[in-house]
Amino acid sequence: MLFGLSSPNALSKWGMSMQKVFLFGALAWAGTARAQSPPAANPPLAARHSIWLNPGFYSAHFDTHQGLRNENFGFGVEVQLNQDWSATAGRFTNSDNAYSNYVGAYYQPFTFADGKWGVVMGAFNGYPKAFDGGWFPAVLPVASWESRWLGLNVALVPPLKDRLYGAVTFQFKVRVPD
């Protein structure tokens, strides 16, 4: 059973949503394929204030029998402040089919292979069962992989009683050219 998809209809819906996510990534990659490495006079990417845009999240929920929305589309921005810190904000349709907003900061001081990991800290709203849809703080473990133009943030959202459902979230992102 893949992410709790036991019926052919559910598997078809999951496949269609993943096709959209991969199509977005492929189009973004194709649109940036002409890009060259920056001239030597430019500072390295980690030293720049890179701006990344994202189309929301894909959530692979742990409790697959709740009828939750996995495709959490929206719009977000992430601004890399230095090698370890980034600021982020956005709006998306959450797993309960309501609109959520978020604002926060990534702190990722640890590196591995082509990625980095740490935490994302911030505040969210819009979850009807969590604090009556109001704002609440969150600190989540996150790993990120970034190439010159494309990136991926993967975060672990732990369950919070019957207020929030746990998931692993995938957030594709595209870097805005300088």
N, C-alpha and C positions, 0 to 999 in steps of 0.2 A: 504494500500500500504506500503510494508516494504522497507524502504530506497529507495523509488521511483521505486520499481521493479513491473511494471505493466504487463509485458508479461511473459508467461510461460518460454520462452527461457531465459530471463534475470534472473528469479527466479532460474532456473536450474543452470545457471552459478554462481550466488551468492552462492547457496547451495554448489556447488562443491568447490569454493574457501574457504568457511568457513570450509568445511570438511578437507581441507589441513591444515588450521590453527589449528583446534582442533586435528587433527592427530599428528601434530608436538608437540603440548602441551602434549598429552597423551603419546607419545613416550618418550619425555623428562622426564615426571613424572615417567614412568615405569622404565626408566634407572637409576633413582636416588632413587627408592623406598627402596633400601637396606641401604641407608644412616642413620646413627645414629646421635644423638645430639653430639656436640663436647665435648670432655672431659672438666672438670671444669677448668683445667689449661689454656685452650685456652681463649683468650679474646672474648667478645660477637661479633656477626656478625657486628653490627654497628661500632665497633671499628676497624675492619679489612679493608684492602683494597680489598674488594670483586670485582671480575671481572664477568661481565654479558655479554653474547652473545645474539644477536637477529637476526631473519631472515627478518628484514624490518618492514613494517607496514601494517595494514589493515585500509583503510580510508573510513569512511561512509560520503560521500559528501552531503552537504545540497542541492545543485543544481544537481538533478539527471538526468537532460535532456541534459547534456553537453557531454555525451559519455566518461566520465572520467574513468580512470583505478582505481579500488578500491584496488586491490592486489598490493601493492608496495613492492615487495620482493627485498631483497638485503642482506647485511651483516652489522652488527653494533656491537660496543663494548661500554660498559659502565663500568667505574672504580669508585667504591665508595671510596672517599677520606676520609670522616668522616661521622658522622651521618646526616649532612645536605647537604653536597656537593658531587657531582659526575661529572666526566668528561665523555664526549661521542663523538664518531665519527663514521662515516659509509658511505655507498654508497647503493643506492636503485634505482629501476625503479620508477619514479614519476608518478603522475596522468595523465601527458601529454605524457606518454610512452617515456620519455627521462631519461637518467641517471642523478641522483643528488648526490652530496656529502654534508656532514654536519659535523660540528665540534661545540662543545658547552659545556655547563655546566648546570647541574641541581642544583637548590638551593631549598630545600624542608624542611623548618624549622618547619612546622606544621604537627602534627600527629593526626590520628583518627583511632579508632578500630585497624585494622591490616595494616593501610596504612599511607601515608604521602602525603602532597601536597605543591605546591609552583609554581615555574616557571622553564622553560628550556630556556636558552639564548644561542644564537649562530649565526652561519652563514650557509646559504644554497646556492647552485648553481644548474644550470641545468634546470630551468623552462624557456622555450622559450619565454613566454609572460611577464616574470618578469625580467626586467633589461637585456634583450637580452641574457638570460641564465647565466649571471654573478652572482657573489656572492652578497648576501644581508643579512642584520641582521634580526633577529627575536627574540621576547620574547613571549613565549606561556605559558598559565596556564597548569599545569600538575598534575595529581594524580597518585600515584604508590602504588601497593600492592606487597609485597614480602614475600614468604615463605622461607624455607631453600634453596630450589633449583630452584623454579620457581617464576617469577614475571610478572607483567603487568604494563605498563605505558599507561595512557590515557591522550591525549592532545587535546586541542581545538585550531584549526587553523581557525582564522577568515578570511573571504573573503577580498581580496585586489583588489577592482575594477574589471577589467577584466584581471588582471595579475595572480592571484591565486584564486582558488576556496576553499571556506570554507569547513571544515570537522571536524569530531571527529576521531582521530586516535587511534588505538589500537596496541601496540607493546608488543608482548610476548617476554620474555627473560628467559634464563637459566643461572644459576650461575655456574662458573667454579670451580671445587673442589680445595681446598688449596693444 
